[in-house]
Amino acid sequence: MPKRLHLVSLGCTKNLVDSEVMLGKLSEYELIDVPEEADVIIVNTCGFIEAAKEESLSTVLELHQRRKEDSLLVMSGCLSERYREELAEQMPEIDIFTGVGDYEHIDELIRSRQSTFSPRVYLANEHSPRLITGSNYHAYIKIAEGCNQNCSFCAIPSFKGRLQSRTLDSIAEEVAALTHRGYYDFSFISQDSSSYGRDLGMKEGLMELMERIEMIPGVRSARILYLYPSTTSIALIDAIADSTIFQTYYDMPIQHIDDTMLRIMKRGFGELKTRELLERMRTKEGSFIRTSVIAGHPGESEESFRRLCDFLEEFGFDRINVFAYSHEEETTAYAMEPLPGEVVAERTAILGEIAARSREASLDRMVGRTCSLAIDGPSQEHEYLLSARPLLWAPEIDGEILVNDTGELKVEVGGLYRGRITERAGEYLLATLEEKL
């Protein structure tokens, strides 16, 4: 009888790729959803902001309470990397600690029951074993690790290091191999994707990557996540819009729009240039624009906050992620006087309301359109509805469309269909399938 494994991957999709590598290395284990029956439990943690740290710790402690006797509890990822000494001292519940450098050695760590922290940050390549989870047609492709930016609020460079890009050949080989397994839709990810290749001497590495991916048979759709304003060029924006494979999808976290705040945040880019990039994106036919902003960063005046609110209201983003400022050690903002917690909470709520209105307006703009819909399976909303995603949208973060009419079509999970958006029902769009693509 094979040993059984329960794995929880927290945080971002970059973490998910590393979790999938661990699953690939532990392929002899039976993957189960019930932690009480698992021989090994792994929690791949997130240590980005306070809320993520709390979620990671509570998840680990809950699983410790639920696990069976003689099972192994493994804590990996960003949180254990960032606080390795403190956690090892304060959490005797954990059997094995490992950080962000040993994902491909997880089988050895479990066999030896040893904690290890590699001096290098792990970056999967085309040879890394990997079990894709959550989809039979979409996969995330990590193109780089680390970050060269010095944002005041971000601790990632302190434990992920400087930018480390994969080669074009490595990425292309991985994508080609996945197409042979039936995957046709890809999301390219890293901490700062628009800087991809700069450490390898490429000025417009993403454009070169796009050209390589467009040459691979079997790739029907792709998108790029996490563009950084100061490393995103007009040429890149145009190349994305002109591509026949890459969706006209722009995910560029601006964090703020007020010049004073952008300087405090060490974003390296002012309002004028940020607006120029966003306006260029908005001119592209069928574009989808997602951003992220931080509420309540130290130094944010009422006037600066109002300027951010006004900008978000008038621009018309399709999606807005709102984060409450988190006072993190190993960041330059940590030396600044934080705003009162109630002010941060109030501003976060106000921005959240703006984000909700922006999303509703974006959904309304889609009513009446036809689009390519990938079928993800039965919807959790109702047993007679199917969950689908327009290829324009990114998986998981942009939502789902509910299919309530399939006509005479034989529908397959993972299949691609042309659908027509018929109406908005609350927070969801409803669609009718018209033909298989």
C-alpha positions as CSV (number, residue, x, y, z in Angstrom):
1,M,0.0,0.0,0.0
2,P,1.5,3.4,-1.0
3,K,2.2,6.0,1.6
4,R,-0.2,8.9,1.6
5,L,0.5,12.6,1.2
6,H,-1.5,15.7,2.1
7,L,-0.1,19.0,0.7
8,V,-1.3,22.5,1.3
9,S,0.1,25.3,-0.9
10,L,-0.5,28.8,0.4
11,G,0.2,32.2,-1.1
12,C,0.9,32.9,-4.7
13,T,1.0,30.9,-7.9
14,K,4.8,31.0,-7.8
15,N,4.5,29.0,-4.6
16,L,2.1,26.7,-6.3
17,V,4.7,25.8,-9.0
18,D,7.2,24.9,-6.3
19,S,4.5,22.8,-4.6
20,E,3.9,21.0,-7.9
21,V,7.6,20.2,-8.1
22,M,7.4,18.6,-4.6
23,L,4.4,16.5,-5.7
24,G,6.4,15.4,-8.7
25,K,9.3,14.3,-6.5
26,L,6.9,12.4,-4.2
27,S,5.0,10.7,-7.0
28,E,5.2,7.3,-5.2
29,Y,2.9,8.8,-2.6
30,E,-0.9,8.7,-2.9
31,L,-2.2,12.3,-2.8
32,I,-5.2,12.6,-0.4
33,D,-7.5,15.4,0.8
34,V,-7.8,14.0,4.3
35,P,-4.9,15.0,6.5
36,E,-5.9,12.6,9.3
37,E,-5.0,9.7,7.0
38,A,-1.7,11.1,5.6
39,D,1.7,9.7,6.4
40,V,3.3,13.0,5.3
41,I,1.8,16.5,5.6
42,I,3.5,19.4,3.8
43,V,2.6,23.0,4.2
44,N,4.3,25.3,1.6
45,T,4.0,28.6,3.4
46,C,3.8,32.2,2.4
47,G,5.7,34.9,4.4
48,F,4.9,38.0,2.3
49,I,2.6,40.0,4.6
50,E,1.2,39.7,8.2
51,A,-2.1,38.2,7.0
52,A,-0.3,35.5,5.0
53,K,2.0,34.7,7.9
54,E,-0.9,34.3,10.2
55,E,-2.7,32.0,7.7
56,S,0.5,29.9,7.3
57,L,1.0,29.4,11.1
58,S,-2.7,28.7,11.8
59,T,-2.8,26.1,8.9
60,V,0.3,24.3,10.3
61,L,-1.0,24.2,13.8
62,E,-4.5,23.0,12.7
63,L,-2.9,20.2,10.7
64,H,-0.8,19.3,13.6
65,Q,-3.9,18.9,15.7
66,R,-5.5,16.7,13.1
67,R,-2.6,14.5,12.0
68,K,-2.3,10.9,13.0
69,E,0.4,9.5,15.2
70,D,3.8,8.8,13.6
71,S,3.1,11.1,10.6
72,L,5.6,13.7,9.4
73,L,4.7,17.4,9.4
74,V,6.8,19.4,7.0
75,M,7.0,23.2,6.8
76,S,8.5,24.6,3.7
77,G,8.5,27.9,1.7
78,C,8.8,31.6,2.3
79,L,7.7,31.8,5.9
80,S,10.1,29.0,7.1
81,E,12.9,30.6,5.1
82,R,12.3,34.0,6.4
83,Y,12.0,33.0,10.1
84,R,14.0,29.8,10.2
85,E,15.7,30.3,13.6
86,E,12.6,31.6,15.4
87,L,10.3,28.9,14.0
88,A,12.7,26.1,14.8
89,E,12.9,27.3,18.4
90,Q,9.2,28.0,18.9
91,M,7.4,25.3,16.9
92,P,8.4,21.8,18.2
93,E,5.3,20.5,16.4
94,I,7.2,20.6,13.1
95,D,9.2,17.5,12.2
96,I,11.1,19.0,9.1
97,F,11.8,22.6,8.2
98,T,12.9,23.6,4.8
99,G,12.9,26.9,2.9
100,V,12.8,28.1,-0.7
101,G,15.9,26.2,-2.0
102,D,15.2,22.5,-1.6
103,Y,11.9,21.7,-3.2
104,E,13.5,19.2,-5.6
105,H,15.1,17.4,-2.6
106,I,12.0,17.0,-0.6
107,D,12.0,13.2,-1.0
108,E,15.5,13.1,0.4
109,L,14.6,15.3,3.4
110,I,11.6,13.1,4.2
111,R,13.7,9.9,4.0
112,S,16.4,11.3,6.2
113,R,13.9,13.3,8.4
114,Q,16.3,16.2,8.4
115,S,15.7,20.0,8.1
116,T,17.7,21.7,5.4
117,F,18.0,25.3,4.1
118,S,19.9,25.5,0.9
119,P,21.9,28.7,0.4
120,R,20.4,29.1,-3.1
121,V,16.8,29.9,-4.0
122,Y,15.2,27.1,-6.1
123,L,14.1,27.8,-9.7
124,A,12.4,25.0,-11.5
125,N,13.6,24.2,-15.0
126,E,12.5,22.0,-17.9
127,H,13.9,18.9,-16.2
128,S,12.1,19.4,-12.9
129,P,9.5,16.8,-12.0
130,R,6.1,18.4,-11.7
131,L,2.5,17.3,-11.1
132,I,0.2,20.0,-12.5
133,T,-2.8,20.5,-10.2
134,G,-6.2,22.1,-10.6
135,S,-6.5,21.9,-14.4
136,N,-6.1,19.5,-17.3
137,Y,-5.5,22.3,-19.8
138,H,-3.8,25.2,-18.0
139,A,-0.3,25.5,-16.4
140,Y,1.7,28.2,-14.7
141,I,5.3,28.6,-16.0
142,K,7.7,30.3,-13.7
143,I,10.2,32.3,-15.8
144,A,12.4,33.8,-13.1
145,E,12.9,34.0,-9.4
146,G,14.0,36.9,-7.1
147,C,13.6,40.6,-7.7
148,N,15.9,43.6,-8.4
149,Q,13.4,46.2,-7.2
150,N,13.7,47.9,-3.8
151,C,10.0,48.7,-3.0
152,S,9.8,50.1,0.5
153,F,7.1,47.7,1.7
154,C,8.4,44.4,0.3
155,A,10.6,41.9,2.1
156,I,10.7,39.4,-0.8
157,P,14.3,40.3,-2.0
158,S,15.6,39.7,1.5
159,F,14.8,36.0,1.3
160,K,14.3,35.4,-2.5
161,G,17.4,37.3,-3.6
162,R,18.2,39.1,-6.9
163,L,16.6,38.4,-10.3
164,Q,17.5,34.9,-11.6
165,S,16.0,34.2,-15.0
166,R,15.6,30.9,-16.8
167,T,16.9,30.6,-20.4
168,L,14.6,30.9,-23.3
169,D,15.4,27.3,-24.2
170,S,14.5,26.0,-20.8
171,I,11.1,27.7,-20.8
172,A,10.3,26.7,-24.3
173,E,11.2,23.1,-23.7
174,E,9.0,22.9,-20.6
175,V,6.0,24.5,-22.5
176,A,6.5,22.1,-25.5
177,A,6.6,19.1,-23.1
178,L,3.4,20.2,-21.5
179,T,1.6,20.7,-24.8
180,H,2.3,17.0,-25.5
181,R,0.5,16.2,-22.3
182,G,-2.6,18.2,-23.5
183,Y,-2.0,21.6,-21.9
184,Y,-2.8,24.5,-24.2
185,D,-3.2,27.6,-22.0
186,F,-0.2,29.0,-20.0
187,S,0.3,31.8,-17.5
188,F,3.9,33.1,-17.3
189,I,4.8,34.3,-13.8
190,S,7.7,35.7,-11.6
191,Q,8.1,38.4,-9.1
192,D,8.8,41.0,-11.8
193,S,8.1,39.5,-15.2
194,S,8.8,42.6,-17.2
195,S,12.5,42.4,-16.0
196,Y,12.8,38.8,-17.3
197,G,16.1,38.2,-19.0
198,R,17.9,41.4,-17.9
199,D,20.3,39.3,-15.9
200,L,21.0,37.3,-19.0
201,G,21.7,40.4,-21.1
202,M,18.3,40.8,-22.8
203,K,16.8,44.2,-22.9
204,E,13.3,43.1,-24.0
205,G,13.4,39.5,-22.7
206,L,9.7,39.1,-22.5
207,M,9.3,40.0,-26.2
208,E,11.9,37.4,-27.1
209,L,10.1,34.9,-24.9
210,M,6.8,35.6,-26.6
211,E,8.3,35.0,-30.0
212,R,9.6,31.6,-28.9
213,I,6.3,30.5,-27.3
214,E,4.3,31.6,-30.4
215,M,6.4,29.1,-32.4
216,I,5.4,26.1,-30.3
217,P,2.6,24.0,-31.8
218,G,-0.2,23.3,-29.4
219,V,0.0,26.6,-27.5
220,R,-3.4,28.1,-28.1
221,S,-3.4,30.8,-25.4
222,A,-1.0,32.5,-22.9
223,R,-0.8,35.5,-20.7
224,I,1.9,37.3,-18.6
225,L,1.4,38.2,-14.9
226,Y,3.1,40.7,-12.7
227,L,4.5,43.5,-14.9
228,Y,6.4,46.2,-13.1
229,P,5.8,49.8,-14.2
230,S,9.4,51.0,-14.5
231,T,10.4,47.9,-16.5
232,T,7.4,47.8,-18.8
233,S,7.9,49.4,-22.2
234,I,5.5,50.7,-24.7
235,A,7.0,48.2,-27.2
236,L,6.1,45.4,-24.8
237,I,2.5,46.6,-24.4
238,D,2.2,46.8,-28.2
239,A,3.7,43.3,-28.7
240,I,1.2,41.8,-26.2
241,A,-1.7,43.4,-28.1
242,D,-0.4,42.3,-31.5
243,S,0.3,38.7,-30.5
244,T,-2.0,36.0,-31.9
245,I,-1.3,33.7,-28.9
246,F,-0.8,36.0,-25.9
247,Q,-4.0,37.5,-24.5
248,T,-4.3,41.3,-24.4
249,Y,-4.0,41.0,-20.7
250,Y,-2.1,43.5,-18.6
251,D,-1.4,42.8,-14.9
252,M,0.5,45.7,-13.6
253,P,0.5,46.5,-9.9
254,I,0.8,50.2,-9.6
255,Q,0.5,50.3,-5.7
256,H,-0.4,54.0,-5.8
257,I,-0.7,56.9,-8.2
258,D,0.3,59.9,-6.1
259,D,3.9,61.1,-6.9
260,T,4.7,61.7,-3.3
261,M,3.6,58.2,-2.3
262,L,5.4,56.6,-5.3
263,R,8.6,58.2,-4.1
264,I,8.1,57.0,-0.5
265,M,7.3,53.5,-1.8
266,K,10.5,53.6,-3.9
267,R,8.6,52.6,-7.0
268,G,11.1,54.4,-9.3
269,F,8.3,55.6,-11.5
270,G,6.0,58.7,-11.2
271,E,2.3,59.3,-12.0
272,L,2.9,60.7,-15.5
273,K,4.8,57.6,-16.8
274,T,2.4,55.2,-15.0
275,R,-0.6,56.9,-16.6
276,E,1.1,56.8,-20.0
277,L,1.5,53.0,-19.8
278,L,-2.0,52.4,-18.6
279,E,-3.5,54.7,-21.2
280,R,-1.6,52.8,-23.9
281,M,-3.0,49.5,-22.5
282,R,-6.5,51.0,-22.6
283,T,-6.3,51.8,-26.2
284,K,-5.8,48.2,-27.2
285,E,-8.9,46.5,-28.5
286,G,-10.3,44.0,-26.0
287,S,-7.7,44.7,-23.4
288,F,-8.1,43.5,-19.8
289,I,-6.3,45.5,-17.2
290,R,-5.6,44.3,-13.6
291,T,-3.7,46.2,-10.9
292,S,-2.9,46.1,-7.2
293,V,-2.8,49.0,-4.7
294,I,-1.7,49.3,-1.0
295,A,-3.9,51.2,1.5
296,G,-2.3,53.0,4.4
297,H,1.4,52.9,3.6
298,P,3.4,55.1,6.1
299,G,3.4,58.7,4.9
300,E,0.1,58.4,3.0
301,S,-1.8,61.7,3.6
302,E,-5.5,62.1,3.3
303,E,-4.9,64.0,0.1
304,S,-2.7,61.3,-1.4
305,F,-5.3,58.7,-0.5
306,R,-8.1,60.7,-2.1
307,R,-6.0,61.1,-5.3
308,L,-5.6,57.3,-5.4
309,C,-9.4,56.8,-4.9
310,D,-10.2,59.3,-7.7
311,F,-7.9,57.7,-10.1
312,L,-9.2,54.2,-9.5
313,E,-12.8,55.4,-9.9
314,E,-12.2,57.2,-13.2
315,F,-9.7,54.8,-15.0
316,G,-11.9,51.8,-15.2
317,F,-9.7,48.8,-14.3
318,D,-11.2,45.4,-14.9
319,R,-9.8,44.1,-11.6
320,I,-8.2,45.8,-8.6
321,N,-6.4,43.9,-5.8
322,V,-6.4,45.8,-2.5
323,F,-3.9,45.1,0.2
324,A,-3.8,46.7,3.6
325,Y,-0.3,47.9,4.4
326,S,1.7,45.3,6.4
327,H,4.5,46.6,8.6
328,E,7.3,44.1,7.7
329,E,10.8,43.8,9.1
330,E,13.6,43.9,6.6
331,T,11.8,46.6,4.6
332,T,12.7,50.3,4.5
333,A,9.1,51.3,5.4
334,Y,9.6,49.4,8.7
335,A,11.6,52.4,10.0
336,M,8.7,54.7,9.3
337,E,5.9,55.6,11.6
338,P,2.9,53.4,10.6
339,L,-0.5,54.9,10.3
340,P,-3.1,54.0,13.0
341,G,-4.6,50.6,12.4
342,E,-8.1,52.0,12.2
343,V,-7.0,54.4,9.4
344,V,-5.5,51.6,7.4
345,A,-8.6,49.4,7.9
346,E,-10.9,52.3,6.8
347,R,-8.9,53.1,3.7
348,T,-8.7,49.4,2.8
349,A,-12.5,49.1,3.0
350,I,-13.0,52.2,0.8
351,L,-10.6,50.9,-1.8
352,G,-12.4,47.5,-1.6
353,E,-15.7,49.2,-2.5
354,I,-14.1,50.9,-5.5
355,A,-12.6,47.6,-6.6
356,A,-16.0,45.9,-6.4
357,R,-17.7,48.7,-8.5
358,S,-14.9,48.4,-11.0
359,R,-15.4,44.7,-11.3
360,E,-19.1,45.0,-11.8
361,A,-18.6,47.6,-14.5
362,S,-16.1,45.3,-16.2
363,L,-18.6,42.4,-16.1
364,D,-21.3,44.6,-17.5
365,R,-19.1,45.6,-20.5
366,M,-18.8,41.9,-21.4
367,V,-22.6,41.3,-21.7
368,G,-23.4,40.5,-25.4
369,R,-19.9,39.6,-26.3
370,T,-18.7,36.3,-27.7
371,C,-15.5,34.8,-26.4
372,S,-13.4,31.6,-26.1
373,L,-14.5,29.7,-23.0
374,A,-12.5,26.9,-21.3
375,I,-14.7,24.5,-19.3
376,D,-13.4,23.9,-15.8
377,G,-16.2,21.5,-14.7
378,P,-19.4,21.6,-12.7
379,S,-20.0,24.9,-10.9
380,Q,-20.2,24.9,-7.1
381,E,-23.0,27.5,-7.4
382,H,-25.5,24.9,-8.8
383,E,-25.3,21.3,-10.0
384,Y,-26.9,22.2,-13.4
385,L,-24.4,25.0,-14.2
386,L,-20.9,24.6,-15.7
387,S,-17.9,26.7,-14.5
388,A,-16.0,28.3,-17.4
389,R,-13.3,30.8,-17.9
390,P,-12.7,33.2,-20.8
391,L,-9.2,32.7,-22.0
392,L,-8.7,36.4,-21.6
393,W,-9.0,36.0,-17.9
394,A,-6.3,34.6,-15.6
395,P,-7.2,31.4,-13.7
396,E,-8.4,31.7,-10.1
397,I,-8.0,35.4,-9.7
398,D,-10.4,36.9,-12.3
399,G,-13.5,34.7,-11.5
400,E,-15.7,32.3,-13.4
401,I,-18.5,32.4,-15.9
402,L,-21.5,30.2,-15.4
403,V,-22.7,28.3,-18.5
404,N,-26.5,27.6,-18.3
405,D,-27.1,26.6,-21.9
406,T,-24.9,24.1,-23.8
407,G,-27.4,23.5,-26.7
408,E,-26.7,20.2,-28.4
409,L,-23.0,20.3,-27.7
410,K,-21.2,17.4,-26.0
411,V,-19.2,19.3,-23.4
412,E,-15.8,18.1,-22.0
413,V,-13.9,19.4,-19.0
414,G,-10.9,21.2,-20.4
415,G,-12.6,21.7,-23.7
416,L,-12.6,25.0,-25.5
417,Y,-15.8,26.5,-26.8
418,R,-17.1,29.7,-28.3
419,G,-19.7,31.2,-26.0
420,R,-21.9,34.2,-25.8
421,I,-22.3,36.2,-22.6
422,T,-26.0,36.7,-22.2
423,E,-26.4,38.6,-18.9
424,R,-25.0,39.4,-15.5
425,A,-26.6,37.8,-12.5
426,G,-25.2,39.4,-9.4
427,E,-21.4,38.8,-9.3
428,Y,-21.5,36.3,-12.1
429,L,-21.9,36.3,-15.9
430,L,-24.1,33.8,-17.6
431,A,-23.2,32.3,-21.0
432,T,-24.5,30.1,-23.8
433,L,-22.2,27.8,-25.7
434,E,-22.4,28.1,-29.4
435,E,-19.7,25.8,-30.9
436,K,-16.6,23.8,-30.1
437,L,-13.3,25.4,-31.0
